[in-house]
Amino acid sequence: MTEPRAFTEASLPLFVAGVAAPVAPPRPSYIADHRKRLRDRFMQGGAAAMPDYELLEMVLFRANARADMKPLGRRLLETFGDFNGVLSAPPERLREVAGVGDAVIAELKLIEAAAQRLSRARILDRPVLGSWHALIDYCHTAMAHRQTEQFRVLYLDRKNVLIADEAQAQGTVDHVPVYPREVVKRALELNASALILVHNHPSGDPTPSRADISMTREIEQAAAALGIAIHDHIIIGRSTELSFRATGYL
C-alpha cells in the first residue's frame, strides 16, 4: 500500500485548492554569476571602477530579478547619452525605449531622487556662499540633464542660509516664463533677505540670451526696491555653468 504523501511548507506553493500553481523558472546561473562579479567589483573599487553601462545595469537588477539587463542598459545609454541623462529622462521618454516599464522607471527615478536629496543636504542649514561648490554640484545634479528649461529660486535668510529652494516655472527647450513680481512676492512671504536665481539651458551652452539678461535685471530692480539682494543668477549647462556675478551681468 502506498504511503500517503506528506505535505511540507516547501510543497505548499505548488498546490492551491488542489491545483498546481505556476513556478517561476530559475534564474540562469550565468546571470547570477555575472551579477555577483559586478557587485564584487563595485564593492572593491566603487563606482570609479565601473563604466556607465555596468553601473546602470546594476541599478536595473532590482527591476527584473531574472533577465539579462545589459542590453536594456545599453539601449538606454544610446538613447539618452550617459548615466545622468538616463536618470533625468522624463518617464514618457523612457517608455519609448523597448523593455522599459513601470518597474524600470521606478528604479531610475528612485536613484535620481536620492542623488538630488544627497546633493541638497550638503547646502541645507549652512551659509550658501560658503558652500558654493556644493551649491553648484546640487544645481548640476538637479538641472543639467533636463530636456526643458526650469527656473529655480534659492531663498536665503540674513545669514545667507538657505530657507527654500523652489522651482518657479517650467518651460520648453529654449524658453521658460518668469514673472519678477511672483519671485519677489514669494521672497516676502518667506521673509528672505537675498536670492540666487538658477535656470538651465538644455542645449548645454550656458551663454545667457538677451531675454535672460533682461529678466534678471527686472527681478534685480523689483527686489532692490524692497531691500532684497540678488547674489547671483547661475545658468546651468550640460557640463559647465555661467555666473552672472562673475561675468559682470550683475
C-alpha atoms as one frame of an Amber mdcrd trajectory, in Angstrom:
protein
   0.000   0.000   0.000   1.369   3.420  -0.948   2.194   5.698   1.935   0.169
   8.982   1.921   2.261  11.911   0.721   3.402  14.283   3.439   2.880  17.967
   2.752   5.574  20.278   3.978   5.854  24.079   3.976   8.132  23.825   0.938
   5.452  21.987  -1.028   2.612  24.420  -0.262   3.278  26.870  -3.137   2.836
  24.004  -5.613  -0.757  23.292  -4.583  -3.576  25.779  -4.260  -7.031  24.214
  -3.810  -5.683  21.027  -5.392  -4.344  22.799  -8.487  -0.649  23.044  -9.206
   0.487  26.688  -9.030   2.932  28.007 -11.643   6.531  28.090 -10.529   8.828
  30.856 -11.799  11.720  29.469 -13.820  15.061  29.623 -12.028  17.417  32.417
 -12.947  20.119  31.159 -15.327  23.348  30.576 -13.453  25.391  32.723 -15.853
  23.211  35.753 -14.984  23.606  35.143 -11.253  27.381  34.748 -11.670  27.613
  37.900 -13.790  25.669  39.932 -11.255  27.862  38.688  -8.428  31.004  39.671
 -10.348  29.638  43.185 -10.887  28.685  43.565  -7.221  32.095  42.340  -6.086
  33.876  44.764  -8.401  31.682  47.617  -7.197  32.349  46.804  -3.552  36.094
  46.587  -4.143  36.621  49.560  -6.457  33.494  51.703  -6.128  31.743  53.492
  -8.959  35.071  54.691 -10.402  35.891  51.090 -11.319  32.797  50.714 -13.478
  31.768  52.230 -16.821  28.332  53.811 -17.155  26.718  50.777 -18.775  27.724
  48.461 -15.906  26.635  50.923 -13.220  23.303  51.326 -14.987  22.980  47.564
 -15.307  23.348  47.233 -11.543  20.598  49.809 -10.996  18.348  47.769 -13.287
  18.941  44.499 -11.409  16.118  45.258  -8.991  13.646  45.893 -11.798  13.974
  42.328 -13.097  15.475  39.583 -10.950  15.978  37.059 -13.777  16.664  38.809
 -17.067  19.975  39.959 -18.516  19.750  43.757 -18.136  22.888  44.602 -20.109
  21.077  45.045 -23.476  18.488  47.363 -21.903  21.200  49.376 -20.196  22.994
  49.875 -23.494  19.763  50.891 -25.267  19.092  53.488 -22.600  22.603  54.925
 -22.876  22.377  55.042 -26.679  19.091  56.943 -26.370  19.964  59.419 -23.599
  23.728  59.779 -23.912  25.104  58.999 -20.465  24.207  57.761 -16.992  22.893
  61.125 -15.791  20.888  61.560 -18.961  19.140  58.238 -18.351  18.284  59.085
 -14.742  16.992  62.533 -15.685  14.912  61.447 -18.682  11.149  62.049 -18.338
   9.088  58.879 -17.752   7.243  59.319 -21.047  10.549  59.350 -22.946  11.828
  56.334 -21.034   8.720  54.348 -22.013   9.661  54.796 -25.671  12.674  52.514
 -25.144  11.928  48.823 -25.719  11.955  46.897 -22.456  11.173  49.845 -20.181
   8.114  49.514 -17.960   6.945  50.801 -14.597   9.491  48.774 -12.616  12.452
  50.174 -14.587  11.142  53.737 -14.408  10.605  53.435 -10.644  14.195  52.285
 -10.091  15.670  55.062 -12.234  13.562  57.794 -10.629  14.411  56.472  -7.163
  18.136  56.821  -7.857  17.591  60.300  -9.323  15.638  61.432  -6.255  18.286
  60.018  -3.913  21.078  61.836  -5.765  19.208  65.145  -5.612  18.443  64.811
  -1.917  22.039  63.940  -1.127  23.313  66.988  -3.031  20.699  69.248  -1.454
  21.570  68.056   2.049  25.082  69.458   1.563  23.773  73.026   1.274  20.926
  72.953   3.803  21.293  74.775   7.124  24.622  76.339   6.266  25.682  79.613
   4.632  25.292  79.056   0.884  28.032  81.500  -0.095  30.496  79.468   1.961
  29.369  76.230   0.285  29.498  77.480  -3.290  30.952  74.347  -4.853  28.329
  72.195  -3.125  25.650  74.567  -4.410  26.906  74.278  -7.986  27.061  70.489
  -7.675  23.470  70.437  -6.463  22.290  72.647  -9.333  24.016  70.402 -11.873
  22.528  67.270 -10.305  19.027  68.734 -10.335  19.050  70.545 -13.673  21.944
  69.844 -16.045  20.251  66.986 -17.893  16.715  68.306 -18.011  15.300  68.404
 -21.540  13.248  71.543 -20.894  14.146  74.800 -19.177  13.395  75.221 -15.487
  13.729  78.383 -13.410  14.523  77.946  -9.716  14.962  80.453  -6.917  17.064
  79.843  -3.826  15.733  81.989  -0.968  18.257  82.956   1.733  17.935  84.494
   5.188  20.053  87.304   6.640  22.913  84.888   7.273  22.696  83.559   3.702
  21.370  80.224   4.948  19.018  78.501   2.520  15.366  78.948   3.514  13.749
  77.406   0.445  14.627  76.051  -2.965  11.656  76.323  -5.296  11.014  75.763
  -8.986   9.158  78.849 -10.117   8.414  77.848 -13.691   8.777  75.077 -16.264
   9.318  75.891 -19.919  10.197  74.494 -23.307  13.546  73.501 -24.765  14.608
  77.138 -25.137  12.262  79.302 -23.073  10.836  79.497 -19.578   8.304  82.150
 -18.476   9.399  84.076 -15.373   7.358  86.700 -13.530   9.500  89.043 -11.399
   6.526  90.048  -9.230   5.912  86.422  -8.258   9.571  85.901  -7.384   9.643
  88.963  -5.123   6.225  88.201  -3.640   7.417  84.756  -2.609  10.580  86.268
  -1.091   8.420  88.496   1.119   6.285  85.519   2.167   9.422  83.649   3.250
  10.997  86.745   4.835  14.036  86.194   2.593  16.845  88.736   2.541  18.603
  87.517  -0.593  18.042  85.368  -3.679  20.078  83.224  -6.026  18.420  82.655
  -9.392  19.147  79.447 -11.291  17.985  78.101 -14.618  19.248  75.552 -17.119
  19.913  75.556 -20.844  19.001  72.151 -22.351  21.228  72.985 -25.333  24.196
  72.593 -22.990  25.530  76.107 -23.687  25.168  78.355 -20.599  25.651  81.600
 -22.533  22.830  83.967 -21.459  20.328  85.199 -24.021  19.087  88.784 -24.202
  15.881  87.614 -22.567  17.884  86.058 -19.706  19.733  89.319 -19.116  16.582
  91.443 -19.320  14.631  89.186 -16.975  17.467  89.200 -14.428  17.587  92.986
 -14.392  13.825  93.196 -13.901  13.997  90.884 -10.890  17.011  92.768  -9.535
  15.156  96.100  -9.743  11.981  94.719  -8.167  13.954  93.085  -5.354  16.133
  96.137  -4.691  13.018  98.273  -4.137  12.197  96.010  -1.187  15.725  95.669
   0.164  16.252  92.146  -1.164  19.639  91.338  -2.687  20.277  89.211  -5.771
  23.534  87.397  -5.090  23.764  85.737  -8.483  21.982  84.223 -11.444  23.504
  80.911 -12.479  22.849  79.286 -15.835  23.469  75.545 -15.794  24.779  73.938
 -18.979  25.443  70.289 -19.658  28.941  70.203 -18.176  29.601  73.774 -17.067
  27.812  76.831 -15.714  27.845  80.619 -16.024  27.634  83.087 -13.144  26.097
  86.483 -13.893  28.051  87.943 -10.979  31.397  86.568 -12.183  30.835  87.681
 -15.797  29.669  91.192 -14.937  25.966  90.886 -15.805  25.100  91.662 -12.158
